[in-house]
Amino acid sequence: MTIESILGAIIIGAVIGALGRLFLPGRQPIGMILTIVVGIVAALIGTFIAQHLGVATTRGIDWIELIMQVVLAVVGVGLVAGIRGRTRV
């Protein structure tokens, strides 16, 4: 792994995580770093699913893959926010 790939994963994770928070209604009690982590995980899982469905190798922007990643980020942010919100007193 190079420093560029790590920085790229962080930037993509931040964007995907932010989109996940944007599309999830209500307030989410999670911080920026946790949002980025959820975004990175969602991006990795979304890419894995897209590759196995054969939609990750299109020319240009892979819209189906991007939609999968954002949907997974919405689910991930919702799960993490639910867990964090339930444990806080």
C-alpha positions in Angstrom: 0.0 0.0 0.0 1.2 3.4 -0.9 0.5 6.7 0.8 -1.5 7.8 -2.2 -3.8 4.7 -1.9 -4.3 5.3 1.8 -5.1 9.0 1.2 -7.4 8.1 -1.6 -9.3 5.6 0.6 -9.6 8.3 3.3 -10.9 10.9 0.8 -13.4 8.5 -0.8 -14.4 7.2 2.6 -15.1 10.8 3.7 -17.2 11.5 0.6 -19.2 8.2 0.8 -19.7 8.6 4.6 -20.8 12.2 4.2 -23.3 11.2 1.5 -24.5 8.4 3.8 -25.1 10.9 6.6 -26.8 13.4 4.1 -29.3 10.8 2.9 -30.1 9.5 6.4 -32.8 11.6 8.0 -32.3 13.0 11.5 -29.3 13.7 13.6 -26.5 11.1 13.9 -24.5 11.1 17.1 -21.2 10.0 15.5 -18.1 12.0 14.7 -16.2 12.8 11.6 -13.6 10.0 12.0 -16.3 7.3 12.6 -18.2 8.7 9.5 -15.0 8.3 7.4 -14.4 4.7 8.7 -18.0 3.8 7.9 -17.6 5.4 4.4 -14.4 3.4 3.8 -16.0 0.1 4.8 -19.1 0.9 2.7 -16.9 1.8 -0.3 -14.9 -1.4 0.0 -18.0 -3.6 0.4 -19.8 -1.8 -2.4 -16.9 -2.3 -4.8 -16.7 -6.0 -3.8 -20.4 -6.5 -4.6 -20.2 -4.5 -7.8 -17.2 -6.5 -9.0 -19.1 -9.8 -8.3 -22.2 -8.5 -10.1 -20.0 -7.4 -13.1 -20.9 -3.7 -12.9 -17.6 -2.3 -11.7 -15.9 -2.5 -15.0 -17.9 0.1 -17.0 -16.3 3.1 -18.8 -16.6 6.5 -17.0 -18.3 6.8 -13.7 -19.6 3.6 -12.2 -23.0 4.9 -11.1 -24.3 1.5 -10.0 -21.3 0.9 -7.8 -21.5 4.5 -6.4 -25.2 4.0 -5.5 -24.4 0.7 -3.8 -21.6 2.4 -1.8 -23.9 5.2 -0.7 -26.7 2.9 0.3 -24.3 0.8 2.3 -23.0 4.0 4.0 -26.6 5.0 4.9 -27.1 1.6 6.5 -23.7 1.7 8.2 -24.2 5.2 9.6 -27.7 4.3 10.7 -26.4 1.2 12.5 -23.5 3.0 14.1 -25.6 5.9 15.1 -28.2 3.6 16.6 -25.6 1.7 18.6 -23.8 4.9 19.8 -27.1 6.6 20.6 -28.3 3.6 22.7 -25.1 3.3 24.7 -24.9 7.0 25.6 -26.6 8.2 28.8 
